[in-house]
Amino acid sequence: MFGNNLFNSNGAFPVLYNITDFDNSETKLEHDSYEVYVNEDLVGRKELIAQNEKASDVEEHLKAQGFRNFNSQVRGDHIIINAADREAKDIKNNLNVYLNLR
């Protein structure tokens, strides 16, 4: 039924070979992603493609763009940004470009 190469010398037990190392614990198989909300409106998705990327990159980006009147938090797979109404529209526009350029 099976070729002799599957059994040891007495034919009773299969011989198992470790041909490939399947331990990919250091490799991301799927990208982590977060839905980004500003004042409860979905703006887009932040994909963490490189291993050094993190959810807080969104907050750091906004601060680098000069936005200060907001707070952010991560809840599960959501990045939630709350901003004053006068700044929320500008933050949404900025994040729309930032998230879609990736």
TORKERO-621699 format. One record per atom (N, C-alpha, C, O, CB): atom name; residue number from 1; x, y, z; residue in one letter. Coordinates in steps of 0.2 Angstrom, whole numbers. Glycine has a CB too. Example, Ala and Ser with C-alpha at 12.3 -4.5 7.8 and 13.67 -1.06 7.14 Angstrom:
2
<atom N, 1, <66, -28, 39>, A>
<atom CA, 1, <62, -22, 39>, A>
<atom C, 1, <66, -16, 39>, A>
<atom O, 1, <71, -17, 42>, A>
<atom CB, 1, <57, -22, 45>, A>
<atom N, 2, <64, -11, 35>, S>
<atom CA, 2, <68, -5, 36>, S>
<atom C, 2, <64, 0, 39>, S>
<atom O, 2, <67, 6, 40>, S>
<atom CB, 2, <70, -3, 29>, S>
END
This chain:
102
<atom N, 1, <4, -6, 0>, M>
<atom CA, 1, <0, 0, 0>, M>
<atom C, 1, <4, 6, 0>, M>
<atom O, 1, <4, 10, -4>, M>
<atom CB, 1, <-5, 0, 6>, M>
<atom N, 2, <9, 7, 5>, F>
<atom CA, 2, <14, 13, 5>, F>
<atom C, 2, <20, 10, 3>, F>
<atom O, 2, <22, 4, 4>, F>
<atom CB, 2, <14, 16, 12>, F>
<atom N, 3, <24, 15, 0>, G>
<atom CA, 3, <31, 13, -2>, G>
<atom C, 3, <35, 11, 5>, G>
<atom O, 3, <34, 14, 10>, G>
<atom CB, 3, <34, 18, -6>, G>
<atom N, 4, <40, 7, 4>, N>
<atom CA, 4, <44, 5, 10>, N>
<atom C, 4, <48, 11, 13>, N>
<atom O, 4, <50, 11, 19>, N>
<atom CB, 4, <50, 0, 7>, N>
<atom N, 5, <48, 17, 9>, N>
<atom CA, 5, <52, 22, 12>, N>
<atom C, 5, <48, 26, 18>, N>
<atom O, 5, <51, 30, 21>, N>
<atom CB, 5, <53, 27, 7>, N>
<atom N, 6, <42, 24, 19>, L>
<atom CA, 6, <38, 27, 24>, L>
<atom C, 6, <38, 23, 31>, L>
<atom O, 6, <36, 25, 36>, L>
<atom CB, 6, <30, 27, 22>, L>
<atom N, 7, <41, 17, 31>, F>
<atom CA, 7, <41, 13, 37>, F>
<atom C, 7, <49, 11, 39>, F>
<atom O, 7, <53, 11, 34>, F>
<atom CB, 7, <38, 6, 36>, F>
<atom N, 8, <50, 10, 45>, N>
<atom CA, 8, <56, 9, 47>, N>
<atom C, 8, <58, 2, 45>, N>
<atom O, 8, <54, -2, 42>, N>
<atom CB, 8, <57, 10, 55>, N>
<atom N, 9, <64, -1, 48>, S>
<atom CA, 9, <66, -7, 45>, S>
<atom C, 9, <61, -13, 47>, S>
<atom O, 9, <61, -18, 43>, S>
<atom CB, 9, <73, -9, 48>, S>
<atom N, 10, <57, -13, 52>, N>
<atom CA, 10, <53, -18, 54>, N>
<atom C, 10, <46, -17, 50>, N>
<atom O, 10, <41, -22, 51>, N>
<atom CB, 10, <52, -19, 61>, N>
<atom N, 11, <45, -12, 47>, G>
<atom CA, 11, <39, -10, 43>, G>
<atom C, 11, <33, -9, 48>, G>
<atom O, 11, <27, -8, 45>, G>
<atom CB, 11, <37, -17, 40>, G>
<atom N, 12, <34, -7, 54>, A>
<atom CA, 12, <28, -6, 59>, A>
<atom C, 12, <26, 1, 60>, A>
<atom O, 12, <20, 3, 60>, A>
<atom CB, 12, <29, -9, 65>, A>
<atom N, 13, <31, 5, 60>, F>
<atom CA, 13, <30, 12, 62>, F>
<atom C, 13, <32, 17, 56>, F>
<atom O, 13, <37, 16, 53>, F>
<atom CB, 13, <34, 14, 68>, F>
<atom N, 14, <28, 22, 55>, P>
<atom CA, 14, <30, 27, 49>, P>
<atom C, 14, <36, 31, 51>, P>
<atom O, 14, <37, 32, 57>, P>
<atom CB, 14, <24, 31, 47>, P>
<atom N, 15, <40, 32, 47>, V>
<atom CA, 15, <46, 36, 48>, V>
<atom C, 15, <44, 44, 46>, V>
<atom O, 15, <42, 45, 41>, V>
<atom CB, 15, <52, 34, 43>, V>
<atom N, 16, <45, 48, 51>, L>
<atom CA, 16, <43, 55, 50>, L>
<atom C, 16, <50, 59, 49>, L>
<atom O, 16, <54, 58, 52>, L>
<atom CB, 16, <39, 58, 56>, L>
<atom N, 17, <49, 63, 44>, Y>
<atom CA, 17, <55, 68, 42>, Y>
<atom C, 17, <53, 75, 43>, Y>
<atom O, 17, <47, 77, 41>, Y>
<atom CB, 17, <58, 66, 35>, Y>
<atom N, 18, <57, 79, 46>, N>
<atom CA, 18, <56, 86, 47>, N>
<atom C, 18, <59, 89, 41>, N>
<atom O, 18, <65, 92, 42>, N>
<atom CB, 18, <59, 88, 54>, N>
<atom N, 19, <56, 90, 36>, I>
<atom CA, 19, <59, 93, 30>, I>
<atom C, 19, <59, 100, 30>, I>
<atom O, 19, <64, 103, 28>, I>
<atom CB, 19, <55, 91, 23>, I>
<atom N, 20, <54, 103, 33>, T>
<atom CA, 20, <53, 111, 33>, T>
<atom C, 20, <52, 113, 40>, T>
<atom O, 20, <48, 110, 43>, T>
<atom CB, 20, <48, 113, 28>, T>
<atom N, 21, <55, 118, 42>, D>
<atom CA, 21, <54, 121, 48>, D>
<atom C, 21, <48, 126, 48>, D>
<atom O, 21, <48, 131, 44>, D>
<atom CB, 21, <60, 125, 51>, D>
<atom N, 22, <42, 124, 51>, F>
<atom CA, 22, <36, 128, 50>, F>
<atom C, 22, <35, 133, 56>, F>
<atom O, 22, <30, 135, 57>, F>
<atom CB, 22, <30, 123, 50>, F>
<atom N, 23, <40, 134, 60>, D>
<atom CA, 23, <39, 139, 66>, D>
<atom C, 23, <40, 145, 63>, D>
<atom O, 23, <46, 148, 62>, D>
<atom CB, 23, <44, 137, 71>, D>
<atom N, 24, <35, 149, 61>, N>
<atom CA, 24, <35, 156, 59>, N>
<atom C, 24, <34, 161, 64>, N>
<atom O, 24, <31, 166, 62>, N>
<atom CB, 24, <30, 156, 53>, N>
<atom N, 25, <35, 160, 70>, S>
<atom CA, 25, <34, 164, 76>, S>
<atom C, 25, <37, 171, 75>, S>
<atom O, 25, <34, 176, 77>, S>
<atom CB, 25, <36, 161, 82>, S>
<atom N, 26, <42, 172, 71>, E>
<atom CA, 26, <46, 178, 70>, E>
<atom C, 26, <43, 181, 64>, E>
<atom O, 26, <45, 187, 62>, E>
<atom CB, 26, <53, 177, 69>, E>
<atom N, 27, <39, 178, 60>, T>
<atom CA, 27, <36, 181, 54>, T>
<atom C, 27, <29, 182, 54>, T>
<atom O, 27, <25, 178, 56>, T>
<atom CB, 27, <38, 176, 48>, T>
<atom N, 28, <27, 188, 52>, K>
<atom CA, 28, <20, 190, 52>, K>
<atom C, 28, <17, 187, 46>, K>
<atom O, 28, <19, 188, 40>, K>
<atom CB, 28, <19, 197, 52>, K>
<atom N, 29, <12, 182, 46>, L>
<atom CA, 29, <8, 179, 41>, L>
<atom C, 29, <3, 184, 38>, L>
<atom O, 29, <1, 184, 32>, L>
<atom CB, 29, <6, 173, 42>, L>
<atom N, 30, <0, 187, 43>, E>
<atom CA, 30, <-6, 192, 41>, E>
<atom C, 30, <-4, 199, 44>, E>
<atom O, 30, <-1, 199, 49>, E>
<atom CB, 30, <-13, 189, 44>, E>
<atom N, 31, <-6, 204, 41>, H>
<atom CA, 31, <-5, 211, 43>, H>
<atom C, 31, <-10, 212, 49>, H>
<atom O, 31, <-16, 211, 48>, H>
<atom CB, 31, <-5, 216, 38>, H>
<atom N, 32, <-8, 215, 54>, D>
<atom CA, 32, <-12, 218, 59>, D>
<atom C, 32, <-15, 224, 56>, D>
<atom O, 32, <-12, 228, 52>, D>
<atom CB, 32, <-9, 219, 66>, D>
<atom N, 33, <-21, 226, 57>, S>
<atom CA, 33, <-25, 232, 55>, S>
<atom C, 33, <-29, 234, 60>, S>
<atom O, 33, <-32, 231, 64>, S>
<atom CB, 33, <-28, 230, 48>, S>
<atom N, 34, <-30, 241, 60>, Y>
<atom CA, 34, <-35, 244, 64>, Y>
<atom C, 34, <-40, 249, 60>, Y>
<atom O, 34, <-38, 252, 56>, Y>
<atom CB, 34, <-31, 249, 70>, Y>
<atom N, 35, <-46, 249, 62>, E>
<atom CA, 35, <-50, 254, 60>, E>
<atom C, 35, <-49, 260, 63>, E>
<atom O, 35, <-49, 260, 70>, E>
<atom CB, 35, <-58, 251, 60>, E>
<atom N, 36, <-49, 266, 60>, V>
<atom CA, 36, <-48, 272, 63>, V>
<atom C, 36, <-54, 276, 63>, V>
<atom O, 36, <-57, 277, 57>, V>
<atom CB, 36, <-42, 276, 59>, V>
<atom N, 37, <-56, 279, 69>, Y>
<atom CA, 37, <-62, 283, 69>, Y>
<atom C, 37, <-60, 290, 72>, Y>
<atom O, 37, <-56, 290, 76>, Y>
<atom CB, 37, <-67, 279, 74>, Y>
<atom N, 38, <-63, 295, 69>, V>
<atom CA, 38, <-63, 302, 72>, V>
<atom C, 38, <-70, 304, 74>, V>
<atom O, 38, <-74, 304, 70>, V>
<atom CB, 38, <-59, 307, 67>, V>
<atom N, 39, <-71, 305, 80>, N>
<atom CA, 39, <-77, 307, 83>, N>
<atom C, 39, <-83, 302, 81>, N>
<atom O, 39, <-88, 305, 78>, N>
<atom CB, 39, <-79, 314, 81>, N>
<atom N, 40, <-81, 296, 81>, E>
<atom CA, 40, <-86, 291, 80>, E>
<atom C, 40, <-87, 289, 72>, E>
<atom O, 40, <-91, 285, 70>, E>
<atom CB, 40, <-92, 292, 83>, E>
<atom N, 41, <-84, 293, 68>, D>
<atom CA, 41, <-84, 292, 60>, D>
<atom C, 41, <-78, 288, 58>, D>
<atom O, 41, <-72, 290, 60>, D>
<atom CB, 41, <-84, 299, 57>, D>
<atom N, 42, <-79, 283, 54>, L>
<atom CA, 42, <-74, 278, 52>, L>
<atom C, 42, <-71, 282, 46>, L>
<atom O, 42, <-74, 285, 41>, L>
<atom CB, 42, <-77, 272, 49>, L>
<atom N, 43, <-64, 283, 47>, V>
<atom CA, 43, <-60, 287, 42>, V>
<atom C, 43, <-56, 282, 37>, V>
<atom O, 43, <-55, 283, 32>, V>
<atom CB, 43, <-55, 291, 46>, V>
<atom N, 44, <-54, 276, 40>, G>
<atom CA, 44, <-50, 271, 36>, G>
<atom C, 44, <-47, 266, 40>, G>
<atom O, 44, <-49, 265, 46>, G>
<atom CB, 44, <-45, 275, 32>, G>
<atom N, 45, <-43, 262, 37>, R>
<atom CA, 45, <-39, 257, 41>, R>
<atom C, 45, <-32, 258, 41>, R>
<atom O, 45, <-29, 260, 36>, R>
<atom CB, 45, <-40, 250, 37>, R>
<atom N, 46, <-29, 257, 47>, K>
<atom CA, 46, <-21, 258, 47>, K>
<atom C, 46, <-19, 250, 47>, K>
<atom O, 46, <-20, 246, 52>, K>
<atom CB, 46, <-19, 261, 54>, K>
<atom N, 47, <-15, 249, 42>, E>
<atom CA, 47, <-12, 242, 41>, E>
<atom C, 47, <-5, 243, 44>, E>
<atom O, 47, <-1, 247, 42>, E>
<atom CB, 47, <-12, 240, 33>, E>
<atom N, 48, <-3, 238, 48>, L>
<atom CA, 48, <4, 238, 51>, L>
<atom C, 48, <7, 233, 47>, L>
<atom O, 48, <7, 226, 48>, L>
<atom CB, 48, <4, 235, 58>, L>
<atom N, 49, <11, 235, 42>, I>
<atom CA, 49, <14, 231, 37>, I>
<atom C, 49, <21, 229, 39>, I>
<atom O, 49, <23, 223, 39>, I>
<atom CB, 49, <15, 234, 30>, I>
<atom N, 50, <25, 233, 41>, A>
<atom CA, 50, <32, 232, 44>, A>
<atom C, 50, <32, 230, 51>, A>
<atom O, 50, <27, 232, 55>, A>
<atom CB, 50, <37, 238, 43>, A>
<atom N, 51, <36, 226, 54>, Q>
<atom CA, 51, <36, 224, 61>, Q>
<atom C, 51, <37, 230, 65>, Q>
<atom O, 51, <35, 230, 71>, Q>
<atom CB, 51, <42, 219, 62>, Q>
<atom N, 52, <40, 236, 63>, N>
<atom CA, 52, <41, 241, 68>, N>
<atom C, 52, <36, 246, 68>, N>
<atom O, 52, <36, 251, 72>, N>
<atom CB, 52, <48, 245, 66>, N>
<atom N, 53, <30, 245, 64>, E>
<atom CA, 53, <25, 249, 64>, E>
<atom C, 53, <20, 247, 70>, E>
<atom O, 53, <20, 242, 72>, E>
<atom CB, 53, <21, 249, 57>, E>
<atom N, 54, <17, 252, 72>, K>
<atom CA, 54, <12, 251, 78>, K>
<atom C, 54, <6, 256, 78>, K>
<atom O, 54, <6, 261, 74>, K>
<atom CB, 54, <16, 253, 85>, K>
<atom N, 55, <1, 255, 81>, A>
<atom CA, 55, <-5, 258, 81>, A>
<atom C, 55, <-4, 266, 83>, A>
<atom O, 55, <-7, 270, 80>, A>
<atom CB, 55, <-10, 255, 86>, A>
<atom N, 56, <1, 267, 88>, S>
<atom CA, 56, <2, 274, 90>, S>
<atom C, 56, <5, 278, 84>, S>
<atom O, 56, <6, 284, 85>, S>
<atom CB, 56, <6, 274, 96>, S>
<atom N, 57, <7, 275, 79>, D>
<atom CA, 57, <10, 279, 73>, D>
<atom C, 57, <5, 284, 71>, D>
<atom O, 57, <7, 290, 68>, D>
<atom CB, 57, <12, 274, 67>, D>
<atom N, 58, <-2, 283, 71>, V>
<atom CA, 58, <-7, 287, 69>, V>
<atom C, 58, <-7, 294, 73>, V>
<atom O, 58, <-7, 299, 71>, V>
<atom CB, 58, <-14, 284, 70>, V>
<atom N, 59, <-6, 293, 80>, E>
<atom CA, 59, <-6, 299, 84>, E>
<atom C, 59, <1, 303, 83>, E>
<atom O, 59, <0, 309, 83>, E>
<atom CB, 59, <-6, 296, 92>, E>
<atom N, 60, <6, 299, 82>, E>
<atom CA, 60, <12, 302, 81>, E>
<atom C, 60, <12, 306, 74>, E>
<atom O, 60, <15, 312, 74>, E>
<atom CB, 60, <18, 297, 81>, E>
<atom N, 61, <9, 304, 69>, H>
<atom CA, 61, <8, 307, 63>, H>
<atom C, 61, <4, 313, 64>, H>
<atom O, 61, <6, 319, 61>, H>
<atom CB, 61, <4, 303, 58>, H>
<atom N, 62, <-1, 313, 67>, L>
<atom CA, 62, <-6, 319, 69>, L>
<atom C, 62, <-2, 325, 72>, L>
<atom O, 62, <-2, 330, 70>, L>
<atom CB, 62, <-12, 317, 72>, L>
<atom N, 63, <2, 323, 77>, K>
<atom CA, 63, <6, 328, 81>, K>
<atom C, 63, <11, 331, 76>, K>
<atom O, 63, <13, 337, 77>, K>
<atom CB, 63, <9, 324, 87>, K>
<atom N, 64, <14, 327, 72>, A>
<atom CA, 64, <19, 329, 67>, A>
<atom C, 64, <16, 334, 62>, A>
<atom O, 64, <20, 338, 60>, A>
<atom CB, 64, <23, 323, 64>, A>
<atom N, 65, <10, 333, 61>, Q>
<atom CA, 65, <6, 338, 57>, Q>
<atom C, 65, <4, 344, 60>, Q>
<atom O, 65, <0, 348, 57>, Q>
<atom CB, 65, <0, 334, 53>, Q>
<atom N, 66, <5, 345, 67>, G>
<atom CA, 66, <3, 351, 70>, G>
<atom C, 66, <-3, 350, 74>, G>
<atom O, 66, <-6, 355, 77>, G>
<atom CB, 66, <3, 356, 66>, G>
<atom N, 67, <-7, 344, 74>, F>
<atom CA, 67, <-13, 344, 78>, F>
<atom C, 67, <-11, 343, 85>, F>
<atom O, 67, <-7, 338, 87>, F>
<atom CB, 67, <-17, 338, 75>, F>
<atom N, 68, <-15, 346, 89>, R>
<atom CA, 68, <-14, 345, 97>, R>
<atom C, 68, <-20, 344, 101>, R>
<atom O, 68, <-20, 341, 106>, R>
<atom CB, 68, <-10, 352, 99>, R>
<atom N, 69, <-26, 346, 98>, N>
<atom CA, 69, <-32, 346, 102>, N>
<atom C, 69, <-36, 340, 101>, N>
<atom O, 69, <-42, 340, 98>, N>
<atom CB, 69, <-36, 352, 101>, N>
<atom N, 70, <-33, 334, 102>, F>
<atom CA, 70, <-36, 328, 101>, F>
<atom C, 70, <-33, 323, 107>, F>
<atom O, 70, <-28, 324, 109>, F>
<atom CB, 70, <-35, 325, 94>, F>
<atom N, 71, <-37, 318, 108>, N>
<atom CA, 71, <-34, 312, 111>, N>
<atom C, 71, <-36, 306, 108>, N>
<atom O, 71, <-41, 305, 104>, N>
<atom CB, 71, <-37, 312, 119>, N>
<atom N, 72, <-32, 301, 109>, S>
<atom CA, 72, <-33, 294, 105>, S>
<atom C, 72, <-32, 288, 110>, S>
<atom O, 72, <-28, 289, 115>, S>
<atom CB, 72, <-28, 294, 99>, S>
<atom N, 73, <-35, 283, 108>, Q>
<atom CA, 73, <-34, 277, 112>, Q>
<atom C, 73, <-35, 271, 107>, Q>
<atom O, 73, <-39, 271, 102>, Q>
<atom CB, 73, <-39, 277, 118>, Q>
<atom N, 74, <-33, 265, 109>, V>
<atom CA, 74, <-33, 259, 105>, V>
<atom C, 74, <-38, 255, 109>, V>
<atom O, 74, <-37, 253, 115>, V>
<atom CB, 74, <-27, 256, 104>, V>
<atom N, 75, <-43, 252, 106>, R>
<atom CA, 75, <-48, 248, 109>, R>
<atom C, 75, <-49, 242, 104>, R>
<atom O, 75, <-52, 242, 99>, R>
<atom CB, 75, <-55, 251, 111>, R>
<atom N, 76, <-46, 236, 106>, G>
<atom CA, 76, <-46, 230, 102>, G>
<atom C, 76, <-43, 232, 95>, G>
<atom O, 76, <-37, 234, 95>, G>
<atom CB, 76, <-53, 228, 100>, G>
<atom N, 77, <-47, 232, 90>, D>
<atom CA, 77, <-44, 233, 83>, D>
<atom C, 77, <-46, 240, 80>, D>
<atom O, 77, <-47, 241, 74>, D>
<atom CB, 77, <-46, 228, 78>, D>
<atom N, 78, <-48, 245, 85>, H>
<atom CA, 78, <-50, 251, 83>, H>
<atom C, 78, <-45, 256, 86>, H>
<atom O, 78, <-43, 256, 92>, H>
<atom CB, 78, <-57, 252, 86>, H>
<atom N, 79, <-44, 261, 82>, I>
<atom CA, 79, <-40, 267, 85>, I>
<atom C, 79, <-45, 273, 85>, I>
<atom O, 79, <-48, 275, 80>, I>
<atom CB, 79, <-34, 269, 80>, I>
<atom N, 80, <-47, 275, 91>, I>
<atom CA, 80, <-52, 280, 92>, I>
<atom C, 80, <-49, 287, 94>, I>
<atom O, 80, <-45, 288, 98>, I>
<atom CB, 80, <-57, 278, 98>, I>
<atom N, 81, <-51, 292, 89>, I>
<atom CA, 81, <-48, 298, 90>, I>
<atom C, 81, <-54, 303, 92>, I>
<atom O, 81, <-59, 303, 88>, I>
<atom CB, 81, <-44, 301, 84>, I>
<atom N, 82, <-53, 307, 97>, N>
<atom CA, 82, <-58, 312, 99>, N>
<atom C, 82, <-55, 319, 98>, N>
<atom O, 82, <-50, 320, 101>, N>
<atom CB, 82, <-61, 311, 106>, N>
<atom N, 83, <-58, 323, 94>, A>
<atom CA, 83, <-56, 330, 93>, A>
<atom C, 83, <-61, 335, 94>, A>
<atom O, 83, <-67, 333, 93>, A>
<atom CB, 83, <-52, 330, 86>, A>
<atom N, 84, <-59, 341, 95>, A>
<atom CA, 84, <-64, 346, 95>, A>
<atom C, 84, <-67, 347, 88>, A>
<atom O, 84, <-63, 346, 83>, A>
<atom CB, 84, <-60, 353, 97>, A>
<atom N, 85, <-73, 349, 88>, D>
<atom CA, 85, <-76, 349, 81>, D>
<atom C, 85, <-73, 354, 76>, D>
<atom O, 85, <-73, 352, 70>, D>
<atom CB, 85, <-83, 352, 82>, D>
<atom N, 86, <-70, 359, 79>, R>
<atom CA, 86, <-67, 364, 74>, R>
<atom C, 86, <-60, 361, 71>, R>
<atom O, 86, <-58, 363, 65>, R>
<atom CB, 86, <-65, 370, 78>, R>
<atom N, 87, <-58, 356, 74>, E>
<atom CA, 87, <-52, 352, 71>, E>
<atom C, 87, <-53, 345, 68>, E>
<atom O, 87, <-49, 343, 65>, E>
<atom CB, 87, <-46, 352, 77>, E>
<atom N, 88, <-59, 343, 70>, A>
<atom CA, 88, <-60, 336, 68>, A>
<atom C, 88, <-60, 335, 60>, A>
<atom O, 88, <-58, 330, 58>, A>
<atom CB, 88, <-67, 334, 71>, A>
<atom N, 89, <-63, 340, 57>, K>
<atom CA, 89, <-64, 339, 49>, K>
<atom C, 89, <-57, 339, 46>, K>
<atom O, 89, <-55, 335, 42>, K>
<atom CB, 89, <-68, 345, 47>, K>
<atom N, 90, <-52, 343, 49>, D>
<atom CA, 90, <-45, 344, 46>, D>
<atom C, 90, <-42, 337, 48>, D>
<atom O, 90, <-38, 335, 44>, D>
<atom CB, 90, <-41, 350, 49>, D>
<atom N, 91, <-43, 334, 54>, I>
<atom CA, 91, <-40, 328, 56>, I>
<atom C, 91, <-42, 322, 51>, I>
<atom O, 91, <-38, 318, 49>, I>
<atom CB, 91, <-41, 326, 63>, I>
<atom N, 92, <-49, 322, 50>, K>
<atom CA, 92, <-52, 317, 46>, K>
<atom C, 92, <-49, 318, 39>, K>
<atom O, 92, <-47, 313, 36>, K>
<atom CB, 92, <-59, 318, 45>, K>
<atom N, 93, <-48, 324, 36>, N>
<atom CA, 93, <-45, 325, 29>, N>
<atom C, 93, <-38, 322, 29>, N>
<atom O, 93, <-36, 319, 24>, N>
<atom CB, 93, <-46, 332, 27>, N>
<atom N, 94, <-34, 324, 34>, N>
<atom CA, 94, <-27, 322, 34>, N>
<atom C, 94, <-26, 315, 35>, N>
<atom O, 94, <-22, 312, 31>, N>
<atom CB, 94, <-24, 326, 40>, N>
<atom N, 95, <-30, 312, 39>, L>
<atom CA, 95, <-30, 304, 40>, L>
<atom C, 95, <-32, 301, 34>, L>
<atom O, 95, <-29, 295, 32>, L>
<atom CB, 95, <-34, 302, 46>, L>
<atom N, 96, <-37, 303, 30>, N>
<atom CA, 96, <-39, 300, 24>, N>
<atom C, 96, <-33, 300, 19>, N>
<atom O, 96, <-33, 294, 16>, N>
<atom CB, 96, <-45, 304, 21>, N>
<atom N, 97, <-30, 305, 19>, V>
<atom CA, 97, <-24, 305, 14>, V>
<atom C, 97, <-18, 300, 17>, V>
<atom O, 97, <-16, 296, 13>, V>
<atom CB, 97, <-21, 312, 13>, V>
<atom N, 98, <-17, 301, 23>, Y>
<atom CA, 98, <-12, 297, 27>, Y>
<atom C, 98, <-13, 289, 26>, Y>
<atom O, 98, <-9, 285, 24>, Y>
<atom CB, 98, <-11, 299, 34>, Y>
<atom N, 99, <-19, 287, 27>, L>
<atom CA, 99, <-21, 280, 27>, L>
<atom C, 99, <-21, 277, 20>, L>
<atom O, 99, <-20, 271, 20>, L>
<atom CB, 99, <-27, 279, 31>, L>
<atom N, 100, <-23, 281, 16>, N>
<atom CA, 100, <-24, 279, 9>, N>
<atom C, 100, <-17, 279, 5>, N>
<atom O, 100, <-17, 276, -1>, N>
<atom CB, 100, <-29, 283, 5>, N>
<atom N, 101, <-12, 282, 7>, L>
<atom CA, 101, <-6, 282, 3>, L>
<atom C, 101, <-2, 276, 5>, L>
<atom O, 101, <3, 275, 1>, L>
<atom CB, 101, <-2, 289, 5>, L>
<atom N, 102, <-4, 272, 9>, R>
<atom CA, 102, <0, 266, 11>, R>
<atom C, 102, <-1, 261, 7>, R>
<atom O, 102, <2, 255, 7>, R>
<atom CB, 102, <-1, 264, 18>, R>
END
